[in-house]
Amino acid sequence: MKLSHSFSGALRTFAYFMASGTHYMLEGIEYLSLYGEEPSAIEQAFAIYANVIEVDENGTVLNAKYAEKRATQYIRSYCDSAFEVEPPFEDWELVLHGPPPLKDRI
């Protein structure tokens, strides 16, 4: 089974705006340096995005903007200690799932 076009488009769009420094939810936050200096912060943001995003039985993304919001809240709170995430993150949102095997199965 492959990921849906809907999910692929949602992930691509999120990745583009994060990598370009133009994500509207992070306006005024200087976060691009995290990519080279603190990549674990970016890793955590993408983990939150992946943990929060939901798709229906056809693979259509149901909550892309909410997944982006939660991920960008993490980056904002990482860069600005005065920013309070509302609602606070739940444990399941923050889980870093294991990596894939070193060799593909196919």
TIMI-2910 file (N, C-alpha, C, CB; in pm, 1 decimal, decimal comma, always signed):
<rs>
+----------+----------+----------+----------+----------+----------+----------+----------+----------+----------+----------+----------+------+
!      n_x !      n_y !      n_z !     ca_x !     ca_y !     ca_z !      c_x !      c_y !      c_z !     cb_x !     cb_y !     cb_z ! resn !
+----------+----------+----------+----------+----------+----------+----------+----------+----------+----------+----------+----------+------+
!    +84,8 !   -117,0 !     +0,0 !     +0,0 !     +0,0 !     +0,0 !    +89,9 !   +124,1 !     +0,0 !    -96,7 !     -0,6 !   +122,6 !  Met !
!    +52,9 !   +221,2 !    -77,2 !   +126,8 !   +347,4 !    -81,3 !    +48,7 !   +454,2 !     -6,7 !   +153,7 !   +391,6 !   -227,5 !  Lys !
!   +119,7 !   +557,1 !    +35,1 !    +51,8 !   +671,0 !    +96,5 !    -33,8 !   +739,7 !     -8,9 !   +154,0 !   +770,9 !   +158,7 !  Leu !
!   -141,6 !   +800,0 !    +34,3 !   -233,1 !   +865,4 !    -59,1 !   -172,1 !   +993,2 !   -116,7 !   -365,6 !   +897,4 !    +10,3 !  Ser !
!   -226,1 !  +1035,3 !   -229,8 !   -185,0 !  +1162,9 !   -288,7 !   -219,3 !  +1277,9 !   -193,8 !   -253,2 !  +1184,2 !   -426,6 !  His !
!   -329,8 !  +1264,9 !   -123,4 !   -370,8 !  +1367,5 !    -27,8 !   -265,1 !  +1384,1 !    +81,5 !   -507,3 !  +1331,8 !    +34,6 !  Ser !
!   -220,0 !  +1271,0 !   +137,6 !   -117,2 !  +1278,4 !   +241,8 !    +13,7 !  +1330,4 !   +184,4 !    -95,5 !  +1140,7 !   +306,6 !  Phe !
!    +52,3 !  +1278,2 !    +68,7 !   +176,0 !  +1321,8 !     +5,2 !   +175,6 !  +1473,2 !    -17,3 !   +196,1 !  +1248,4 !   -128,0 !  Ser !
!    +63,4 !  +1526,1 !    -64,7 !    +51,8 !  +1670,2 !    -86,9 !    +57,6 !  +1750,0 !    +42,3 !    -76,7 !  +1700,9 !   -159,2 !  Gly !
!     -7,6 !  +1698,6 !   +147,1 !     -6,2 !  +1768,1 !   +276,1 !   +134,9 !  +1771,4 !   +333,5 !   -102,5 !  +1700,2 !   +375,5 !  Ala !
!   +204,7 !  +1658,9 !   +327,9 !   +340,6 !  +1651,9 !   +381,8 !   +435,9 !  +1739,4 !   +301,2 !   +390,4 !  +1506,8 !   +382,7 !  Leu !
!   +425,6 !  +1732,9 !   +169,3 !   +512,2 !  +1813,9 !    +83,1 !   +492,4 !  +1961,7 !   +111,4 !   +484,4 !  +1784,4 !    -64,9 !  Arg !
!   +368,1 !  +2004,0 !   +123,8 !   +339,0 !  +2145,1 !   +149,3 !   +395,0 !  +2189,0 !   +283,7 !   +188,2 !  +2170,4 !   +144,7 !  Thr !
!   +373,4 !  +2108,6 !   +386,8 !   +426,9 !  +2140,4 !   +518,8 !   +578,8 !  +2148,9 !   +514,4 !   +382,5 !  +2035,7 !   +621,6 !  Phe !
!   +642,9 !  +2049,8 !   +451,7 !   +789,3 !  +2048,0 !   +443,4 !   +841,6 !  +2169,9 !   +369,0 !   +837,4 !  +1920,1 !   +374,2 !  Ala !
!   +776,7 !  +2208,6 !   +261,1 !   +821,1 !  +2325,7 !   +184,6 !   +818,0 !  +2451,9 !   +269,8 !   +733,5 !  +2344,5 !    +60,3 !  Tyr !
!   +705,0 !  +2477,6 !   +333,5 !   +694,4 !  +2601,6 !   +410,8 !   +784,4 !  +2600,7 !   +533,9 !   +550,3 !  +2624,5 !   +453,1 !  Phe !
!   +809,6 !  +2483,0 !   +590,4 !   +903,7 !  +2474,9 !   +702,3 !  +1045,9 !  +2501,4 !   +654,2 !   +895,3 !  +2336,8 !   +770,6 !  Met !
!  +1085,3 !  +2438,4 !   +544,2 !  +1223,2 !  +2450,6 !   +494,5 !  +1252,2 !  +2587,0 !   +433,3 !  +1250,7 !  +2343,0 !   +391,9 !  Ala !
!  +1149,5 !  +2653,9 !   +382,9 !  +1170,8 !  +2784,6 !   +320,0 !  +1169,6 !  +2899,1 !   +420,7 !  +1064,8 !  +2809,1 !   +214,8 !  Ser !
!  +1128,1 !  +2869,5 !   +543,1 !  +1121,1 !  +2974,6 !   +644,6 !   +999,4 !  +3064,7 !   +628,8 !  +1245,9 !  +3058,3 !   +639,9 !  Gly !
!   +899,4 !  +3018,5 !   +554,0 !   +784,0 !  +3103,3 !   +524,5 !   +653,1 !  +3048,7 !   +580,2 !   +771,0 !  +3120,8 !   +376,2 !  Thr !
!   +660,3 !  +2958,5 !   +677,0 !   +534,9 !  +2905,3 !   +731,1 !   +462,9 !  +3016,7 !   +806,8 !   +561,2 !  +2782,3 !   +824,7 !  His !
!   +339,3 !  +3043,1 !   +766,2 !   +265,0 !  +3156,2 !   +823,2 !   +240,2 !  +3142,1 !   +972,6 !   +133,0 !  +3171,8 !   +752,3 !  Tyr !
!   +240,2 !  +3022,5 !  +1025,1 !   +220,0 !  +3004,1 !  +1168,8 !   +346,2 !  +3034,5 !  +1249,0 !   +174,4 !  +2862,1 !  +1197,2 !  Met !
!   +457,7 !  +3056,5 !  +1178,8 !   +584,6 !  +3088,3 !  +1245,9 !   +635,4 !  +3225,9 !  +1205,3 !   +690,5 !  +2982,1 !  +1213,6 !  Leu !
!   +545,0 !  +3311,0 !  +1161,5 !   +584,6 !  +3446,3 !  +1121,7 !   +652,7 !  +3517,1 !  +1239,0 !   +461,4 !  +3527,7 !  +1073,0 !  Glu !
!   +769,9 !  +3575,2 !  +1210,9 !   +844,6 !  +3647,1 !  +1313,2 !   +935,9 !  +3559,2 !  +1397,7 !   +749,8 !  +3717,8 !  +1402,1 !  Gly !
!   +932,2 !  +3428,8 !  +1375,1 !  +1017,1 !  +3335,5 !  +1450,1 !  +1133,6 !  +3294,6 !  +1360,8 !   +935,7 !  +3209,5 !  +1497,9 !  Ile !
!  +1253,7 !  +3315,1 !  +1408,8 !  +1374,1 !  +3275,8 !  +1333,8 !  +1405,5 !  +3130,4 !  +1368,3 !  +1497,0 !  +3370,0 !  +1367,5 !  Glu !
!  +1360,8 !  +3040,5 !  +1282,6 !  +1377,3 !  +2898,4 !  +1312,2 !  +1462,2 !  +2823,2 !  +1210,6 !  +1243,7 !  +2834,0 !  +1321,1 !  Tyr !
!  +1497,6 !  +2885,8 !  +1099,5 !  +1572,5 !  +2813,8 !   +996,5 !  +1707,1 !  +2761,2 !  +1044,7 !  +1594,0 !  +2903,0 !   +878,4 !  Leu !
!  +1770,5 !  +2829,9 !  +1136,4 !  +1901,1 !  +2783,5 !  +1185,4 !  +1889,6 !  +2650,4 !  +1260,1 !  +1963,8 !  +2889,3 !  +1277,2 !  Ser !
!  +1770,2 !  +2616,1 !  +1305,0 !  +1752,3 !  +2487,8 !  +1373,4 !  +1788,5 !  +2370,8 !  +1283,1 !  +1608,5 !  +2473,2 !  +1422,0 !  Leu !
!  +1768,4 !  +2387,9 !  +1152,4 !  +1797,8 !  +2278,8 !  +1059,3 !  +1943,2 !  +2234,7 !  +1067,1 !  +1764,8 !  +2321,0 !   +917,2 !  Tyr !
!  +2035,1 !  +2326,2 !  +1079,5 !  +2176,2 !  +2289,4 !  +1085,6 !  +2230,5 !  +2279,7 !  +1226,6 !  +2256,8 !  +2387,8 !  +1009,2 !  Gly !
!  +2174,1 !  +2359,0 !  +1317,5 !  +2230,9 !  +2368,0 !  +1452,0 !  +2161,0 !  +2280,0 !  +1554,7 !  +2226,6 !  +2509,4 !  +1498,2 !  Glu !
!  +2031,1 !  +2259,5 !  +1539,2 !  +1954,8 !  +2179,2 !  +1634,9 !  +1850,8 !  +2095,0 !  +1561,5 !  +1886,4 !  +2269,7 !  +1740,2 !  Glu !
!  +1898,0 !  +2001,2 !  +1480,7 !  +1804,8 !  +1924,5 !  +1398,3 !  +1704,4 !  +1841,6 !  +1478,5 !  +1881,8 !  +1833,9 !  +1307,9 !  Pro !
!  +1734,5 !  +1812,2 !  +1604,4 !  +1638,4 !  +1735,3 !  +1683,8 !  +1509,2 !  +1813,0 !  +1705,7 !  +1699,4 !  +1697,2 !  +1818,5 !  Ser !
!  +1514,3 !  +1945,8 !  +1703,6 !  +1392,1 !  +2026,0 !  +1715,8 !  +1305,5 !  +2008,6 !  +1591,1 !  +1426,7 !  +2175,9 !  +1737,2 !  Ala !
!  +1369,2 !  +2004,8 !  +1474,8 !  +1295,7 !  +1982,9 !  +1350,1 !  +1241,3 !  +1840,4 !  +1346,4 !  +1386,5 !  +2009,5 !  +1227,2 !  Ile !
!  +1322,0 !  +1744,6 !  +1390,1 !  +1278,3 !  +1605,3 !  +1398,0 !  +1152,3 !  +1594,5 !  +1483,9 !  +1390,6 !  +1516,0 !  +1455,7 !  Glu !
!  +1151,8 !  +1661,8 !  +1598,5 !  +1036,5 !  +1655,6 !  +1688,9 !   +914,3 !  +1718,7 !  +1624,2 !  +1068,0 !  +1725,8 !  +1822,0 !  Gln !
!   +931,2 !  +1830,2 !  +1554,1 !   +818,3 !  +1895,3 !  +1488,0 !   +755,6 !  +1803,0 !  +1383,1 !   +863,4 !  +2027,0 !  +1422,6 !  Ala !
!   +839,6 !  +1736,2 !  +1304,1 !   +785,9 !  +1645,1 !  +1203,5 !   +723,1 !  +1522,1 !  +1268,2 !   +895,9 !  +1602,7 !  +1106,2 !  Phe !
!   +776,1 !  +1476,9 !  +1380,4 !   +714,3 !  +1365,3 !  +1452,8 !   +575,7 !  +1405,3 !  +1502,3 !   +803,3 !  +1321,1 !  +1571,7 !  Ala !
!   +563,2 !  +1524,6 !  +1556,4 !   +432,6 !  +1573,2 !  +1601,9 !   +336,1 !  +1578,3 !  +1484,3 !   +445,2 !  +1713,1 !  +1668,0 !  Ile !
!   +381,3 !  +1634,2 !  +1372,3 !   +297,4 !  +1641,9 !  +1253,2 !   +247,3 !  +1502,1 !  +1214,1 !   +375,5 !  +1706,2 !  +1136,0 !  Tyr !
!   +339,1 !  +1406,0 !  +1207,1 !   +302,5 !  +1269,7 !  +1166,9 !   +211,5 !  +1202,0 !  +1269,1 !   +427,8 !  +1185,9 !  +1146,7 !  Ala !
!   +231,3 !  +1228,3 !  +1396,5 !   +148,9 !  +1167,1 !  +1500,6 !     +7,7 !  +1225,2 !  +1503,6 !   +214,7 !  +1185,0 !  +1636,4 !  Asn !
!     -6,6 !  +1351,3 !  +1467,0 !   -135,2 !  +1420,5 !  +1477,7 !   -220,5 !  +1407,2 !  +1352,1 !   -112,2 !  +1566,6 !  +1507,4 !  Val !
!   -157,6 !  +1401,1 !  +1235,7 !   -234,6 !  +1400,9 !  +1110,8 !   -324,4 !  +1277,3 !  +1102,3 !   -139,8 !  +1406,0 !   +989,1 !  Ile !
!   -444,1 !  +1297,2 !  +1049,3 !   -540,8 !  +1189,0 !  +1035,7 !   -588,2 !  +1181,0 !   +891,7 !   -660,3 !  +1209,2 !  +1131,3 !  Glu !
!   -615,6 !  +1058,6 !   +848,3 !   -670,0 !  +1035,4 !   +715,3 !   -794,5 !   +947,5 !   +728,0 !   -563,7 !   +969,1 !   +621,8 !  Val !
!   -884,7 !   +961,2 !   +629,8 !  -1002,9 !   +875,5 !   +630,5 !   -971,7 !   +742,9 !   +560,8 !  -1122,2 !   +946,4 !   +561,7 !  Asp !
!  -1073,6 !   +659,7 !   +542,1 !  -1052,7 !   +526,8 !   +484,3 !  -1002,5 !   +530,7 !   +340,3 !  -1180,8 !   +448,7 !   +490,0 !  Glu !
!  -1014,7 !   +645,8 !   +273,9 !   -964,4 !   +662,5 !   +137,4 !   -827,1 !   +728,3 !   +133,3 !  -1062,1 !   +744,6 !    +56,2 !  Asn !
!   -772,8 !   +760,3 !   +250,5 !   -643,0 !   +825,7 !   +256,8 !   -649,5 !   +976,6 !   +244,9 !   -555,7 !   +772,5 !   +150,1 !  Gly !
!   -769,2 !  +1032,6 !   +246,2 !   -785,0 !  +1177,9 !   +238,6 !   -752,2 !  +1239,5 !   +373,3 !   -928,5 !  +1216,2 !   +194,8 !  Thr !
!   -663,4 !  +1337,2 !   +372,5 !   -622,9 !  +1403,5 !   +496,2 !   -740,3 !  +1484,7 !   +550,8 !   -498,9 !  +1494,9 !   +472,5 !  Val !
!   -765,1 !  +1469,1 !   +680,6 !   -878,3 !  +1534,7 !   +745,6 !   -839,8 !  +1658,5 !   +825,5 !   -947,0 !  +1437,8 !   +835,6 !  Leu !
!   -714,1 !  +1666,4 !   +870,7 !   -677,0 !  +1773,0 !   +964,4 !   -537,0 !  +1828,8 !   +939,9 !   -685,9 !  +1721,8 !  +1105,7 !  Asn !
!   -504,9 !  +1855,7 !   +814,6 !   -369,4 !  +1902,2 !   +781,1 !   -331,9 !  +2028,7 !   +857,1 !   -358,1 !  +1927,5 !   +631,3 !  Ala !
!   -421,9 !  +2125,0 !   +864,8 !   -389,4 !  +2252,0 !   +930,4 !   -370,9 !  +2233,6 !  +1080,5 !   -499,0 !  +2355,6 !   +903,7 !  Lys !
!   -448,7 !  +2144,8 !  +1142,1 !   -430,9 !  +2119,4 !  +1284,4 !   -296,3 !  +2051,2 !  +1310,0 !   -546,3 !  +2032,8 !  +1338,5 !  Tyr !
!   -258,9 !  +1955,3 !  +1224,1 !   -128,1 !  +1890,0 !  +1238,7 !    -16,1 !  +1993,2 !  +1224,8 !   -110,8 !  +1777,0 !  +1133,3 !  Ala !
!    -29,3 !  +2084,3 !  +1128,3 !    +69,5 !  +2192,0 !  +1113,1 !    +72,8 !  +2280,4 !  +1236,6 !    +38,6 !  +2276,8 !   +989,0 !  Glu !
!    -44,9 !  +2312,2 !  +1287,9 !    -51,8 !  +2399,2 !  +1406,4 !    +23,0 !  +2337,6 !  +1523,9 !   -198,3 !  +2425,5 !  +1445,7 !  Lys !
!     +1,0 !  +2209,2 !  +1548,5 !    +66,5 !  +2145,4 !  +1662,2 !   +218,3 !  +2141,2 !  +1641,8 !    +11,3 !  +2003,1 !  +1683,1 !  Arg !
!   +261,5 !  +2109,7 !  +1521,0 !   +405,0 !  +2104,0 !  +1492,5 !   +469,2 !  +2241,6 !  +1504,3 !   +429,4 !  +2046,8 !  +1352,7 !  Ala !
!   +402,0 !  +2343,5 !  +1452,7 !   +459,7 !  +2478,0 !  +1459,5 !   +452,4 !  +2534,6 !  +1600,7 !   +387,9 !  +2571,6 !  +1362,3 !  Thr !
!   +354,3 !  +2492,0 !  +1679,0 !   +352,8 !  +2533,7 !  +1819,6 !   +477,9 !  +2483,4 !  +1890,3 !   +226,0 !  +2481,5 !  +1891,2 !  Gln !
!   +520,3 !  +2362,7 !  +1855,9 !   +641,5 !  +2309,7 !  +1917,1 !   +761,8 !  +2395,7 !  +1880,3 !   +664,7 !  +2164,0 !  +1873,8 !  Tyr !
!   +776,8 !  +2428,5 !  +1753,1 !   +889,3 !  +2511,4 !  +1709,2 !   +883,0 !  +2648,1 !  +1775,3 !   +889,7 !  +2526,3 !  +1555,8 !  Ile !
!   +764,8 !  +2707,5 !  +1779,0 !   +751,0 !  +2839,8 !  +1843,4 !   +791,1 !  +2831,8 !  +1990,3 !   +605,1 !  +2892,4 !  +1830,7 !  Arg !
!   +746,5 !  +2729,1 !  +2060,2 !   +780,6 !  +2716,8 !  +2202,8 !   +929,3 !  +2686,9 !  +2220,9 !   +696,1 !  +2606,0 !  +2269,3 !  Ser !
!   +989,0 !  +2617,5 !  +2125,7 !  +1131,5 !  +2586,9 !  +2131,0 !  +1214,2 !  +2715,0 !  +2116,1 !  +1168,9 !  +2485,4 !  +2020,9 !  Tyr !
!  +1168,2 !  +2802,9 !  +2028,5 !  +1241,8 !  +2927,0 !  +1999,9 !  +1205,9 !  +3041,1 !  +2095,3 !  +1215,1 !  +2970,6 !  +1857,1 !  Cys !
!  +1088,6 !  +3034,4 !  +2156,9 !  +1040,6 !  +3141,0 !  +2244,3 !   +988,9 !  +3078,5 !  +2373,6 !   +929,2 !  +3225,6 !  +2174,4 !  Asp !
!  +1069,2 !  +3080,6 !  +2476,9 !  +1033,4 !  +3014,4 !  +2603,1 !   +910,8 !  +3076,0 !  +2669,3 !  +1150,1 !  +3020,0 !  +2699,1 !  Ser !
!   +870,5 !  +3195,2 !  +2629,3 !   +751,5 !  +3258,0 !  +2686,5 !   +622,7 !  +3208,9 !  +2619,5 !   +761,5 !  +3409,7 !  +2674,0 !  Ala !
!   +635,0 !  +3143,3 !  +2504,4 !   +516,4 !  +3094,4 !  +2433,3 !   +461,2 !  +2970,9 !  +2502,8 !   +549,9 !  +3062,5 !  +2285,8 !  Phe !
!   +330,7 !  +2972,3 !  +2527,8 !   +265,2 !  +2858,6 !  +2592,0 !   +182,1 !  +2782,6 !  +2490,1 !   +177,1 !  +2905,1 !  +2709,6 !  Glu !
!   +207,6 !  +2653,7 !  +2479,8 !   +132,7 !  +2568,4 !  +2388,1 !     -3,5 !  +2539,0 !  +2449,3 !   +209,9 !  +2436,5 !  +2357,8 !  Val !
!   -109,0 !  +2567,1 !  +2372,2 !   -245,9 !  +2541,6 !  +2417,9 !   -320,5 !  +2460,0 !  +2314,3 !   -320,4 !  +2673,8 !  +2445,8 !  Glu !
!   -377,3 !  +2349,2 !  +2351,0 !   -360,8 !  +2281,4 !  +2478,8 !   -220,1 !  +2222,6 !  +2488,4 !   -467,5 !  +2170,8 !  +2496,1 !  Pro !
!   -174,3 !  +2193,7 !  +2609,3 !    -41,3 !  +2134,5 !  +2624,1 !    -31,8 !  +2004,7 !  +2543,6 !     -9,9 !  +2107,8 !  +2773,3 !  Pro !
!    +87,1 !  +1971,8 !  +2499,5 !   +105,9 !  +1848,8 !  +2423,8 !    +72,4 !  +1727,5 !  +2509,8 !   +249,7 !  +1839,2 !  +2371,6 !  Phe !
!     +9,7 !  +1630,6 !  +2446,9 !    -14,0 !  +1502,2 !  +2511,5 !   +104,4 !  +1411,6 !  +2477,2 !   -151,2 !  +1438,5 !  +2465,6 !  Glu !
!   +128,9 !  +1312,4 !  +2561,3 !   +243,9 !  +1224,1 !  +2541,6 !   +246,0 !  +1161,7 !  +2402,2 !   +243,4 !  +1114,4 !  +2646,5 !  Asp !
!   +130,2 !  +1116,3 !  +2353,0 !   +125,4 !  +1048,0 !  +2223,5 !   +165,1 !  +1140,2 !  +2108,1 !    -14,4 !   +992,5 !  +2199,0 !  Trp !
!   +148,3 !  +1270,9 !  +2124,9 !   +185,8 !  +1364,6 !  +2019,3 !   +337,9 !  +1375,5 !  +2005,3 !   +125,8 !  +1502,5 !  +2047,5 !  Glu !
!   +408,5 !  +1352,0 !  +2113,0 !   +552,4 !  +1373,8 !  +2118,4 !   +636,4 !  +1248,8 !  +2092,5 !   +588,2 !  +1429,5 !  +2251,0 !  Leu !
!   +572,7 !  +1135,0 !  +2075,2 !   +646,8 !  +1009,4 !  +2058,9 !   +732,1 !  +1012,7 !  +1932,4 !   +549,8 !   +889,7 !  +2054,2 !  Val !
!   +857,9 !   +973,7 !  +1948,8 !   +948,3 !   +955,0 !  +1835,5 !   +951,2 !   +805,2 !  +1806,5 !  +1093,9 !  +1011,9 !  +1865,4 !  Leu !
!   +878,5 !   +763,8 !  +1704,3 !   +872,3 !   +621,7 !  +1669,6 !  +1004,9 !   +577,3 !  +1608,8 !   +755,7 !   +593,9 !  +1571,5 !  His !
!  +1031,4 !   +449,7 !  +1616,2 !  +1157,6 !   +394,9 !  +1569,1 !  +1179,5 !   +415,1 !  +1419,7 !  +1164,3 !   +249,1 !  +1601,2 !  Gly !
!  +1306,0 !   +414,7 !  +1379,0 !  +1340,0 !   +431,9 !  +1237,6 !  +1311,5 !   +304,0 !  +1158,9 !  +1488,0 !   +471,9 !  +1222,4 !  Pro !
!  +1309,6 !   +315,5 !  +1027,7 !  +1293,1 !   +194,6 !   +945,7 !  +1421,1 !   +111,4 !   +948,1 !  +1255,9 !   +231,9 !   +799,7 !  Pro !
!  +1412,7 !    -13,7 !   +899,4 !  +1533,8 !    -95,7 !   +892,4 !  +1635,8 !    -32,8 !   +797,2 !  +1499,3 !   -239,1 !   +846,7 !  Pro !
!  +1760,9 !    -69,7 !   +813,7 !  +1867,1 !    -15,5 !   +728,8 !  +1856,6 !    -62,1 !   +583,5 !  +2002,0 !    -54,6 !   +784,7 !  Leu !
!  +1790,8 !   -175,2 !   +561,6 !  +1771,0 !   -226,8 !   +426,0 !  +1621,7 !   -235,5 !   +396,8 !  +1838,7 !   -366,0 !   +408,6 !  Lys !
!  +1583,9 !   -193,7 !   +277,7 !  +1443,9 !   -205,8 !   +234,6 !  +1405,1 !   -352,1 !   +223,4 !  +1421,3 !   -134,3 !    +99,4 !  Asp !
!  +1280,8 !   -382,0 !   +243,1 !  +1229,6 !   -519,2 !   +232,9 !  +1204,7 !   -558,8 !    +88,4 !  +1100,8 !   -534,2 !   +313,2 !  Arg !
!  +1193,5 !   -462,5 !     +1,6 !  +1163,9 !   -495,2 !   -139,7 !  +1284,9 !   -475,2 !   -226,8 !  +1048,5 !   -409,9 !   -192,4 !  Ile !
+----------+----------+----------+----------+----------+----------+----------+----------+----------+----------+----------+----------+------+
</rs>
